[in-house]
Amino acid sequence: MKIGFFRNLNKLETYATNRRQIKFYFSREEDIDVFFGLNRKFEFDSRCPRTPQLNGTVVASVSCNRDKKISFNFYPISQDFYPQNANMEFHNEVLPSIKEWIHNQISKPETAVLGVEQCIIEWDRKTHLLHHLKFL
């Protein structure tokens, strides 16, 4: 696992999780790249034909490529918009779901991988919503 920080946050910003939580949940996964702030905000891949309607803010995204390489991206979010209880929900509910999703992606046979699969985690000010996408 590789973890990289690309953006220093100002005092009013945060990420949905931290390095310690990532290492706690994903320490056994060898081929995962985790990026904090690689991009300022989430953008859909141009190869994605049907994008879901997002009403909130994307706080993280996870992608599995054809070679089963996993990329986990976190985007900065305002602390006013992302309260402490959202952070706790992310740690207790979303990260275990993502771990299961990653395990399912890695355990697929080679013939079942047709393109890129992506899981987008959106915060809508009430709860986290997970959107699953497939594209070539």
C-alpha positions as CSV (number, residue, x, y, z in Angstrom):
1,M,0.0,0.0,0.0
2,K,1.2,3.5,-0.9
3,I,-0.2,6.6,0.8
4,G,0.5,10.0,-0.6
5,F,-0.5,13.5,0.4
6,F,-0.6,16.1,-2.3
7,R,-2.3,19.1,-0.8
8,N,-1.9,20.9,2.5
9,L,-5.3,21.7,3.9
10,N,-6.2,25.1,5.3
11,K,-7.7,25.3,8.8
12,L,-11.3,25.1,7.5
13,E,-10.9,21.9,5.4
14,T,-10.7,18.2,6.3
15,Y,-10.7,14.8,4.7
16,A,-13.3,12.1,5.3
17,T,-10.6,10.0,7.0
18,N,-7.0,9.9,8.0
19,R,-3.9,7.8,7.4
20,R,-4.3,5.8,10.6
21,Q,-7.9,4.6,9.7
22,I,-6.7,3.7,6.2
23,K,-3.9,1.6,7.6
24,F,-6.3,0.0,10.1
25,Y,-8.7,-1.2,7.4
26,F,-6.4,-1.8,4.5
27,S,-3.1,-2.9,5.9
28,R,-3.2,-6.4,4.2
29,E,-4.1,-5.0,0.8
30,E,-0.8,-4.8,-1.1
31,D,-1.7,-3.2,-4.3
32,I,-3.6,-0.1,-3.2
33,D,-2.6,3.5,-3.9
34,V,-4.2,6.0,-1.5
35,F,-4.1,9.7,-2.5
36,F,-5.1,12.6,-0.3
37,G,-5.8,15.7,-2.3
38,L,-4.4,14.6,-5.6
39,N,-7.2,16.6,-7.1
40,R,-9.2,19.4,-5.6
41,K,-12.5,17.9,-6.5
42,F,-13.9,14.8,-8.1
43,E,-14.6,14.7,-11.8
44,F,-16.2,11.9,-13.8
45,D,-14.0,10.0,-16.2
46,S,-14.7,10.9,-19.8
47,R,-15.1,7.2,-20.6
48,C,-18.1,6.9,-18.3
49,P,-21.3,7.0,-20.4
50,R,-23.9,7.3,-17.7
51,T,-23.0,9.4,-14.7
52,P,-25.2,9.4,-11.6
53,Q,-26.9,12.6,-10.5
54,L,-24.9,13.9,-7.5
55,N,-26.7,16.3,-5.1
56,G,-23.9,16.4,-2.5
57,T,-20.2,16.5,-2.4
58,V,-17.9,13.6,-3.3
59,V,-15.5,13.0,-0.4
60,A,-13.8,9.9,-1.9
61,S,-13.6,7.6,-4.8
62,V,-12.2,4.1,-5.3
63,S,-11.3,2.7,-8.7
64,C,-10.3,-0.8,-9.9
65,N,-8.6,-0.9,-13.2
66,R,-8.4,-3.8,-15.6
67,D,-5.2,-5.0,-14.0
68,K,-6.9,-5.0,-10.6
69,K,-4.9,-2.0,-9.4
70,I,-6.9,-0.1,-6.8
71,S,-6.7,3.7,-6.4
72,F,-8.4,5.3,-3.5
73,N,-8.8,9.1,-3.7
74,F,-9.8,11.6,-1.0
75,Y,-10.9,15.1,-1.7
76,P,-10.8,18.1,0.7
77,I,-14.1,19.2,2.1
78,S,-15.1,22.1,4.3
79,Q,-15.3,21.3,8.0
80,D,-18.6,23.3,8.2
81,F,-20.1,21.0,5.6
82,Y,-18.6,17.8,7.0
83,P,-19.3,17.5,10.8
84,Q,-17.7,15.1,13.2
85,N,-20.6,12.6,13.1
86,A,-20.1,12.3,9.3
87,N,-16.5,11.4,10.0
88,M,-17.5,8.7,12.5
89,E,-20.0,7.3,10.0
90,F,-17.3,7.2,7.3
91,H,-15.0,5.2,9.7
92,N,-17.7,2.9,11.1
93,E,-19.9,2.2,8.0
94,V,-18.3,3.4,4.7
95,L,-14.7,2.1,5.2
96,P,-15.9,-1.5,5.9
97,S,-18.2,-1.3,2.8
98,I,-15.3,-0.1,0.7
99,K,-13.1,-2.9,2.1
100,E,-15.6,-5.5,1.0
101,W,-16.0,-3.8,-2.4
102,I,-12.2,-3.9,-2.9
103,H,-12.1,-7.6,-1.8
104,N,-14.8,-8.4,-4.3
105,Q,-12.9,-6.6,-7.1
106,I,-9.6,-8.3,-6.3
107,S,-11.1,-11.8,-6.0
108,K,-12.8,-11.7,-9.5
109,P,-11.4,-14.0,-12.1
110,E,-9.4,-12.4,-14.9
111,T,-12.2,-13.1,-17.4
112,A,-14.7,-11.2,-15.3
113,V,-12.8,-7.9,-15.5
114,L,-14.1,-6.0,-18.6
115,G,-13.2,-2.4,-17.8
116,V,-12.8,0.0,-14.9
117,E,-15.1,-0.2,-11.9
118,Q,-15.5,2.8,-9.6
119,C,-17.2,3.5,-6.3
120,I,-18.0,7.1,-5.6
121,I,-18.7,8.2,-2.0
122,E,-21.0,11.2,-1.8
123,W,-21.9,13.2,1.4
124,D,-25.3,14.8,1.0
125,R,-25.3,16.6,4.5
126,K,-27.2,13.7,6.0
127,T,-25.5,10.4,5.1
128,H,-22.9,8.9,2.8
129,L,-24.2,7.6,-0.5
130,L,-22.2,5.0,-2.6
131,H,-22.5,5.0,-6.4
132,H,-21.1,2.2,-8.4
133,L,-20.0,2.8,-12.0
134,K,-18.6,0.6,-14.8
135,F,-17.0,1.8,-17.9
136,L,-14.4,0.8,-20.5
